[in-house]
Amino acid sequence: MFGLYVHIPFCLHKCHYCDFNSHVQADIDWPAYQAALLTELKQWSTQTQFQHKQLKTIFFGGGTPSLAPPALIQAVVDAAYQHFDCAESVEVSLEANPGTVDMDHFTGYRQAGVNRLSIGVQSFDEQELKWLQRIHSVDEVHRAFKIARDVGFDNINLDLMYALPKQNIAHWLNHLEQAIALKPEHISAYQLTVEPHTLLAATHAKKPLPIADEDESLDFFWKTRALLQENNYQAYEISNFSKPTLKCQHNDAYWLYRDYIGIGAGANGKWDQLDGGVTRYRNHNQPQAYMTHIQDNKQAISFQESLDSNTAASESLWLALRRSEGVSLTWFEQRFQQKCHAMFGSVFKPWLQTGQLCEKNNRLFLAEHALVMVDELASQILDYDG
Amino acid sequence: MTQRLTRNFSIIAHIDHGKSTLADRLIEETNALSQREMKKQVLDSMDLEQERGITIKAQTACLSYPAQDGEVYQLNLIDTPGHVDFTYEVARSLQACEGALLIVDATQGVEAQTLANVYIAMENDLEIIPVINKIDLPSADVEEAKRQIEEVIGLDASEALCCSAKTGEGIADILEAVVARVPAPLGDREKPLQALIVDSWFDTYVGAVALVRVVQGEIHKSMKLRMMSIGVAYDVNDLGVFLPKPMPRQKLSVGDVGFVICGVKRLSDLKVGDTLTSDRHPVEEALPGFREPKAMVFSGMYPVDSAEYGELRDSLEKLRLNDPSFTFEPENSTALGLGFRCGFLGMLHMEIIQERLEREYQLNLISTAPSVVYKIHYKDERVTEVSNPSDFPDVIEIAHIEEPRVLANIFTPNEFVGAMMKLCQDRRGDQLDMKFVSENRVMLTYDLPLSELVIDFYDKLKSLSRGYASMDYEVSSFKESDVIKLDILVHAEPVDALSMIVHRSCAETRGRELVSRLRKLIPRHQFDVPLQAAIGGRILARETVKAVRKNVIAKCYGGDISRKRKLLEKQKKGKKRMKSIGSVDVPQEAFMAVLTLGED
């Protein structure tokens, strides 16, 4: 089982907090980018590591995938079906910016096979949208959601951000309720993170922004979670909530340590090696550099790393423990040919003793209250070499 | 070369007043070195000295100078170390001379150090020739410099020379003045040998080398020399003079300054200030002024990586070969593991050794707060000297404690007098004198505890005066003092490497400052880490490093994994470089926190 990630690296405007690979270009040569994606997809299909495996999910991420002509989406989905053995139902997600949608595009995506839409709402407050430098308005959010429903999307995610500078928690929860009122199938709620090498980070370095301290951000975190759970959204990962059975399978596969191909500028991929380790790669970020490599019939990889089996084992735990369900110890043992406790027992011990880490039905997971410490545990696991 | 045509002289100057540049010019003028070989500031041979502009070990140059009177003179320029920690070495260098050039910067005037060294020269009855340097600078004020020489030092400046070591102006006059005004060395060549060890150092190929001044008699090759302080004798293997390149000679006669190599393996056998005499015809009395080097400032040095302990020991041994004035002995700290307690002549000496260990031997070190020697008088009338806070006895056993005091002269522009006085007061100083050196400069004389000087006093003095104040000090006496041991507890465990001896009156302030600083330096753990400052069992101050309650990345998808994994690995690596005290990771900086006080 594996996933396919397709990166659409173009935006109409680069928001100051964004650290994704996105580029603002006056003229986007869509046919050329499409051709490159198709060529790259074909390259990967000839690689043995993805043969004899089923393609389960496709995810169009960005940048702003909703800028892409539906024909491009159609061509990529068709090519994926043509080159790979596909599961009976393939989850095909696409990220949409509320400021860039119209009926034709959404209809086109739907017809191309997209069956899950992720709308980048971020906020229900005009002021906040402005601060975030988003190009859309609150009206456009409602309009985009309505169009999506109208053209038949029955699996929609809303992306939201909280703990913005000076944001009042009640104010945020009110906005979250507005999101819930739309009855989306899925909500991703992220705490604002000042990522390095962003404009926001530079601003913050010059003059620290009034962002939430630890206590406040914990308050945001728990209240967000509680409100969503009350409304029957399952918290299945740190920042992801869904109606039962409607998790984002593509994203969940990252945390379940499954393989994925990434195509497009700046896309990442990962596959398991025969020795138990994994290989990770990243494509060239610049669309032009990416396309030139592909046109020359070369791979567009700019960075690749191989992790040995032990590192892969720690990495898989770090990712899986972000999930509320944690990790299956049976899976772990089969995957890494070693018992999880045999490898990391001494790291787990204090966490188990304090009840932060739990084991039940052959699964290892963090207690609800300890989820916010997952990276602390992860750094101990990643560091451990005993 | 006859005694009549020999002149031995030194240069006395404050740091940066141009001593080394002037030495360069004198050597150049007498063509001892060709231009090509002329490195800037040839006398400062160690890298470190060139960078800091400080001469650490005295070196010398024997210059052949055809004077205007038609005779060729042998001018022995004896370099002196230029820092307060090396007063003893300066004194021995000056003892080897009949004259000294007193350099005063025409833009700066007389400074504290100049004064201290001039007094040493006066005590040795040297002919002092005032030289006003840097006259090429637009801000030069020759008349004011002369006035200060007369008023502050009390020397006749009417015949002061003017020069610019940078441009070379006035250099020829200086050489003529040395010939004309510095007396030829006295002493009888026929009498039994008496030679002063001015300096000594270790050479990898020939062993220990002594720079000597022959006071009477002669040193020949193949003679047997006796070091009077230890009574041991060695055969002379080689001798000669520095031009400044070493030049072998058959003998060193009365008045000469040169080197002697005699197969001494341990540099500690060639003590600066010791007297060499003939083993066969020894003199009765040694030359005056000799004393054993005495460490006044102490600090623990620990390798950050305990695997480097052996290397640290080897490096200390190697350094000691060249500098017997510092001492070290193994020390075991519960917090820092195995290391060494090192003793230094003073603060600069300590910094130099630490820097050389890190630079030349590539060691990563943690140094504990410097401390001084205390004389502990017990109730049972025993007296011991303790320099390590860990060795402090129980309060109940102590009758009283004496601490070393210094006599410090501080020169400062008027506008900073208030700040200087406050600094000295804060550091428990007693003002002894205050003198106007010029219209806008003041000399303050204070009696201060040495322990207050070793913790960033000099840095403070410089920063409070924007670099304009200068200081010189000399350890003067031991005085009774109400000092106590301040303990620092991290997570309820006393950390020996953080404890220090302080005066009771400052204990609370220091304790509070220290824990508040530690709170910012010790990373957060998964539990609260209390930090306490205590005397005996009494807690003076407390802070808490709050537990981490949230450590989670909001977003982690396929494209984030490599980068975020590296971030997590880095977090952990940072902790690995720290020292574990119980279950608490303490970074190196925490141990340095005690070195700078009162900044926030």
Interface residues (C-beta under 8 A of the other chain):
Chain A: G3 Y5 F20 N21 Y190 Q191 L192 T193 E214 D215 S217 L218 F221 I238 S239 N251 Y254 W255 Y260 G262 G266 A267 N268 G269 K270 R280 R282 F303 E305 E315 W318 L319 R322 L371 V372 M373 V374 D375 E376 A378 S379 Q380 L382 D383
Chain B: Q526 V548 R549 K550 N551 V552 I553 A554 K555 C556 Y557 G558 G559 I561 S562 R565 L568 E569 Q571 K572 K573 K576
